[in-house]
Amino acid sequence: MSYHVNKEGFYGEYGGAFIPEMLYASVENLRSVYLDLIAEPAFQNEFKSLLKDYVGRPSPLYLAQNLSNKYGGQIYLKREDLNHTGAHKINNTIGQILLAKRLKKKRIIAETGAGQHGVATATVCALMGLECIVYMGSTDIKRQAPNVARMKMLGAKVVPATSGSQTLKDATNEAIRDWINNPKDTHYIIGSVVGPHPYPDMVALFQSVISEEMKWQLKEQTGDENPNYILACVGGGSNAAGAIYHYVDNTDVEIVLVEAAGKGINSGHSAATSVLGSKGIIHGSKTILMQTKDGQIVEPYSLSAGLDYPGIGPMHAHLIDTKRVQVLNATDQQALEAALELSRLEGIIPALETSHALAVLGQLSLKKKDRLVVCLSGRGDKDLATYIDYLNLDDKAHNKTDGK
C-alpha cells in the first residue's frame, strides 16, 4: 500500500483538485512543472543554501532528559522552534518563493491562523522583493497580535477576514477569492498540506527536510535512524507531514497525531476533525472535514489559532483511513498545562499548537528503551498573552485555596 500521492494527486480516495475554472490554468501550470523545478540542481542548491544560512538548519534534535524521566522512554524534541521566524513554516515558504520567482510571479498571497505562516511568507517576500498580502481572520488578528506586528514590519499587508468564525478557514476563503481575481501575476503560498493538488504534496516535500534530518540525527545520537514513535500536532498538518514523511512507509515506526479537542469533543467547541468529521470537499480537495448532514461547514474551535481549522490534509485523511496513524486529542486546558510543564521542566516555552502533542505523553505508556520524537513545531512567543491569562487564573485559584 502506498501512503504517498499518486499521479492524479490523490492519497487513496483523498486529494485531487476541485477548483473554479478561473483557477484551472494557474493550478495546472504549477502541477505540470513543480516536480521538475524542485529537482533542478540550481533550485536544490539555492533551497539548501537558504535553509542552512538563512533559516539556520539543521534544527537540533534534543534529548529532553527531564521530560523523559517523568514519562519514561527517551523523548527527543525536533527543535523547529529554533528556525528563523520561530516555526517550521519557513521551510515551505522558502521553497515556494523560489518556485514563484521561476514562474515569474510578482505578487504573493497567503492565509494564516496562528500567524507563523504569515510571518514566514512576509519574511521571504521581503528577502526576494515581492509584494505580500496576508489574509487573517479578525479573531486571530486579536489573539496573535505580536505576529501581526511582525508581518507589518516586514512589509506585508494584513487583510482581516470578517466572515464566519473569522479564523483560519475564513482567511483561506478570502485568499482563494483573491487568487481567482488575480490568477496571472499572483502565487498563493498555502501553508498547510491542504488545498488542491499539487499543494499538499508540494508543502509536504518542502517540509520533509524535518524527517530527513531526524534520520541522520537519530543515527548519530543512538546508532539507529528509526524512533519507536513520532508525535506531532495536526490541524492542516504541515509539521506532521514533514516529521513523518521519510518514515511513513516504515510500519515499525508508530505515528501519533494529536488534534485540538477545544473545550471537549462533544462540547460543540472543538476542532477534532477525525472524530467529528466526514468525507467532503474543502478548499479544493477531498478530505475529512467537520460538516452538517447537508454539507455546510461546522465552525471549529480551538484556543490554538493554528489548529482552529475544520478539516485535515488529504494525506492525513488517508493515513487515518488506513489506520497507519493513531489519532489522539487534547483540550485547551490540557494543552495549557503541557506548555507550562515543558517550560518548567526543560526551559523551553512551546507554541500552543505543539503543546497539544505534548499533552498526550502520559497516554503512551512508554517503555524505558522507547525512542519518541516530538516535532516541536514552533516557539511560544506568539502565545504569551494566552499563557499570561492562564497563569493569572492559576494564581487566583491558588490564592483562593490558600485563603481557605
C-alpha positions in Angstrom: 0.0 0.0 0.0 1.2 3.5 -0.9 0.8 6.3 1.6 2.1 9.0 -0.9 0.3 10.9 -3.6 -0.4 9.3 -7.0 0.0 10.9 -10.4 -3.6 12.2 -10.3 -3.0 14.0 -7.0 -4.8 11.5 -4.7 -3.9 9.8 -1.5 -6.1 6.8 -1.8 -9.5 8.4 -2.3 -8.5 11.8 -0.8 -7.0 14.8 -2.5 -7.5 15.9 -6.1 -8.1 19.4 -7.4 -11.7 20.6 -7.1 -11.3 24.2 -8.2 -13.2 27.0 -10.1 -12.5 27.2 -13.8 -10.8 30.6 -13.3 -8.0 28.9 -11.3 -7.5 25.9 -13.6 -4.7 27.4 -15.7 -2.7 28.6 -12.6 -3.1 25.3 -10.8 -2.4 23.1 -13.8 0.7 25.2 -14.7 2.0 24.7 -11.2 1.2 21.0 -11.2 2.9 20.4 -14.5 6.2 22.0 -13.5 6.7 21.8 -9.7 8.4 18.4 -9.5 10.8 19.2 -12.4 11.6 22.7 -11.0 12.2 21.3 -7.5 14.5 18.6 -8.9 16.7 21.1 -10.8 20.3 21.3 -9.3 20.2 25.1 -9.3 16.9 25.1 -7.4 18.1 22.5 -4.9 21.4 24.4 -4.3 19.6 27.7 -3.7 17.0 26.0 -1.4 19.5 24.1 0.7 21.8 27.2 0.9 18.9 29.3 2.2 17.8 26.6 4.7 21.4 26.5 6.0 22.5 30.1 6.0 19.2 32.0 6.4 16.9 29.6 8.3 19.6 28.1 10.4 19.1 24.4 9.6 19.6 21.7 10.6 17.4 22.3 13.6 18.7 20.4 16.7 17.3 17.1 17.9 17.4 17.5 21.6 17.1 14.7 24.2 14.7 16.2 26.8 16.0 14.3 29.8 13.7 15.8 32.4 10.7 15.1 30.3 12.0 11.6 29.7 12.4 11.0 33.4 8.8 11.9 34.0 7.2 9.9 31.2 9.7 7.1 30.6 11.4 6.4 27.4 13.8 8.7 25.6 11.9 11.8 24.5 13.6 13.9 21.8 12.4 17.3 20.6 12.9 18.2 17.0 13.5 21.9 17.6 11.7 23.6 14.7 11.1 26.5 17.1 14.7 27.5 16.7 14.3 28.2 13.0 14.4 31.8 11.7 10.8 33.2 12.3 10.2 30.7 15.1 8.5 27.7 13.5 8.6 25.1 10.8 6.6 27.3 8.3 9.8 28.9 6.9 10.9 25.6 5.3 7.9 25.7 3.0 7.8 29.4 2.2 11.5 29.3 1.2 10.7 26.6 -1.3 7.5 28.2 -2.6 9.1 31.7 -3.1 11.8 30.1 -5.2 9.1 28.4 -7.3 7.2 31.7 -7.6 10.2 33.5 -8.9 10.8 30.8 -11.5 7.2 31.1 -12.5 7.7 34.9 -12.8 5.0 35.8 -10.3 5.2 39.3 -8.9 2.6 39.2 -6.2 2.3 36.7 -3.3 -0.8 36.0 -1.2 -1.1 33.7 1.9 -3.5 32.7 4.6 -2.6 32.4 8.2 -4.1 31.4 11.5 -1.5 31.4 14.3 0.4 34.0 12.2 3.6 31.9 11.9 2.9 31.1 8.2 2.1 34.7 7.6 5.3 35.8 9.2 7.3 33.2 7.2 5.6 34.4 4.0 6.3 38.1 4.7 9.9 37.2 5.5 10.6 35.5 2.2 8.8 38.2 0.3 11.0 40.8 1.9 14.0 38.7 1.1 13.0 38.4 -2.6 11.5 41.9 -3.0 7.9 40.7 -3.8 4.6 42.2 -2.9 2.9 40.3 0.0 -0.7 40.2 1.1 -1.7 38.0 4.1 -5.3 37.1 4.9 -6.0 36.5 8.6 -9.2 36.1 10.5 -10.2 39.1 12.6 -10.4 36.8 15.7 -6.8 35.6 15.1 -5.6 39.1 14.5 -6.6 40.0 18.0 -5.2 36.8 19.7 -2.0 36.8 17.7 -1.1 40.5 17.8 2.7 40.0 18.0 2.8 38.1 14.7 0.6 40.7 13.1 3.1 43.4 14.1 5.9 41.3 12.7 4.2 40.9 9.3 3.6 44.6 9.0 7.2 45.4 10.0 8.3 43.0 7.2 6.3 45.0 4.7 3.2 42.7 4.3 -0.3 44.0 4.0 -2.5 42.1 6.6 -6.1 41.9 5.4 -8.8 40.8 8.0 -11.3 38.1 7.2 -14.6 39.1 8.8 -16.9 36.3 7.7 -17.8 33.1 9.6 -15.8 32.5 12.8 -13.2 35.0 11.5 -10.4 32.3 11.8 -8.2 30.2 9.5 -11.0 28.8 7.4 -12.3 32.2 6.6 -8.8 33.6 5.8 -8.3 30.7 3.4 -11.6 31.6 1.7 -10.5 35.2 1.2 -7.1 34.2 -0.2 -8.7 31.9 -2.7 -11.1 34.7 -3.8 -8.1 37.0 -4.3 -6.3 34.3 -6.4 -9.4 33.9 -8.6 -9.4 37.6 -9.3 -5.6 37.8 -9.9 -4.5 34.5 -11.4 -1.9 35.7 -13.8 0.6 37.6 -11.7 -0.2 36.0 -8.2 1.2 32.9 -6.5 -0.7 31.6 -3.5 1.7 30.2 -0.8 -0.5 27.8 1.1 1.0 27.0 4.5 -0.5 23.6 5.3 -0.8 20.3 3.4 -4.3 21.3 2.2 -5.8 22.8 -0.9 -5.9 21.5 -4.5 -3.1 19.2 -5.9 -0.2 19.9 -6.1 -0.2 21.9 -2.8 -0.5 19.0 -0.3 2.4 17.1 -2.0 4.5 20.3 -2.6 4.2 21.5 1.0 5.0 18.0 2.3 8.1 17.8 0.1 9.4 21.1 1.4 8.7 20.2 5.0 10.2 16.7 4.5 13.6 18.2 5.5 12.4 17.7 9.1 12.3 13.9 8.9 15.3 13.9 6.6 17.4 15.4 9.4 15.7 13.3 12.1 17.0 10.1 10.4 20.7 11.1 10.5 20.5 12.9 13.8 19.0 9.8 15.5 21.6 7.6 13.8 24.3 9.9 15.1 23.0 10.0 18.7 21.6 6.5 19.1 23.0 4.3 16.4 19.6 3.8 14.9 17.8 6.1 12.5 14.4 4.9 13.5 12.4 6.1 16.5 9.7 3.9 18.0 7.2 6.8 17.9 6.8 10.1 16.1 4.4 12.6 17.8 3.0 15.8 16.3 0.0 18.1 16.5 -2.2 18.2 13.5 -4.6 20.8 12.1 -4.0 21.3 8.4 -0.9 19.1 9.1 2.3 20.6 7.6 4.6 20.0 10.6 3.2 16.5 11.0 3.7 15.8 7.3 7.3 16.9 7.5 8.0 14.9 10.6 6.7 11.6 9.2 7.5 12.0 5.5 10.6 9.7 5.4 9.1 7.2 7.9 5.5 6.8 6.7 6.3 3.6 4.7 8.2 2.1 7.7 5.4 0.5 9.8 7.8 -0.3 12.6 7.6 3.4 13.5 4.4 4.3 15.2 2.9 7.7 14.3 0.7 9.6 16.8 -1.1 12.7 15.7 -2.9 15.0 18.1 -5.9 17.1 17.3 -7.4 20.0 19.2 -10.4 19.0 21.3 -11.1 22.6 22.3 -13.5 22.7 25.3 -14.2 18.9 24.8 -15.0 16.6 21.9 -18.8 16.8 22.4 -18.9 20.4 23.7 -19.8 22.0 20.4 -16.5 23.8 20.7 -13.9 21.5 19.2 -11.6 21.0 16.2 -11.2 17.2 16.5 -11.8 16.6 12.8 -11.1 12.8 12.7 -13.8 12.2 15.4 -16.4 14.8 14.4 -15.8 14.9 10.6 -16.8 13.1 7.5 -15.7 12.9 3.8 -16.2 16.0 1.8 -14.5 18.8 -0.2 -13.0 21.9 1.3 -10.6 24.4 -0.2 -10.1 22.4 -3.4 -9.5 18.9 -2.1 -11.4 15.9 -0.9 -10.7 15.1 2.7 -12.3 14.6 6.2 -13.9 17.8 7.5 -16.5 18.9 10.0 -19.8 19.5 8.3 -23.5 19.2 8.7 -25.6 16.5 7.0 -26.2 18.8 4.1 -22.6 19.7 3.6 -22.3 23.0 5.4 -19.0 23.6 7.3 -19.3 23.3 11.0 -17.3 26.1 12.7 -14.3 24.7 14.5 -12.9 25.9 17.8 -9.5 25.8 19.5 -7.7 28.2 21.8 -4.8 27.5 19.4 -5.2 29.6 16.2 -3.1 27.2 14.2 -5.3 24.2 14.9 -8.6 26.1 14.6 -9.5 24.5 11.2 -12.5 22.3 10.2 -10.5 19.8 8.1 -7.2 18.0 7.8 -4.9 17.4 4.8 -5.8 14.6 2.4 -2.5 12.8 3.2 -3.5 12.6 6.9 -7.1 11.6 6.0 -5.7 8.6 4.0 -3.3 7.7 6.9 -6.3 7.7 9.3 -8.5 5.7 7.0 -5.8 3.0 6.5 -5.0 3.0 10.3 -1.4 3.9 9.6 -1.6 6.6 12.3 -3.1 6.8 15.8 -5.1 10.0 16.4 -5.5 11.4 19.9 -6.8 14.7 21.1 -6.1 17.3 23.8 -8.3 20.0 25.2 -7.4 23.7 25.6 -6.8 23.1 29.3 -4.6 20.0 28.7 -2.5 21.9 26.2 -2.0 24.9 28.5 -0.9 22.5 31.3 1.5 20.8 28.9 3.0 24.1 27.8 3.7 25.1 31.4 5.2 21.7 32.1 7.7 21.8 29.3 8.6 25.4 30.2 9.4 24.4 33.8 11.0 21.0 33.1 13.1 21.9 30.1 13.3 25.7 30.0 11.5 25.7 26.6 8.3 27.6 26.0 6.4 25.9 23.2 3.8 27.2 20.8 0.2 26.3 21.9 -0.1 24.1 18.8 2.9 21.9 19.9 1.5 21.8 23.4 -1.4 19.7 22.2 1.1 17.0 21.2 3.0 17.2 24.5 -0.3 16.9 26.3 -0.7 13.2 25.4 2.7 11.9 26.5 1.1 10.4 29.6 -1.2 8.3 27.4 1.5 6.4 25.5 2.9 4.2 28.3 6.5 4.5 27.1 9.0 1.8 27.9 12.5 2.7 29.1 14.1 1.9 25.7 11.4 3.6 23.6 12.7 6.5 21.5 10.0 9.1 20.8 10.5 12.2 18.7 8.1 15.2 19.2 8.0 17.7 16.4 8.3 21.0 18.4 6.7 22.9 15.6 7.1 26.5 17.0 8.0 28.6 19.9 5.6 30.2 22.4 6.4 33.9 22.0 3.2 34.4 19.9 1.1 32.8 22.6 2.4 34.7 25.6 -0.8 36.7 26.1 -2.8 33.4 26.3 -0.2 31.9 28.7 -0.2 35.1 30.8 -4.0 34.9 31.1 -3.7 31.2 32.1 -1.0 32.0 34.7 -3.1 34.8 36.2 -6.1 32.4 36.5 -3.9 29.8 38.0 -2.5 32.3 40.6 -6.0 33.4 41.5 -7.1 29.8 42.1 -4.0 29.2 44.3 -4.7 32.3 46.3 -8.3 31.2 46.9 -7.1 27.8 48.1 -4.5 29.4 50.3 -7.2 31.7 51.7 -9.3 28.8 52.8 
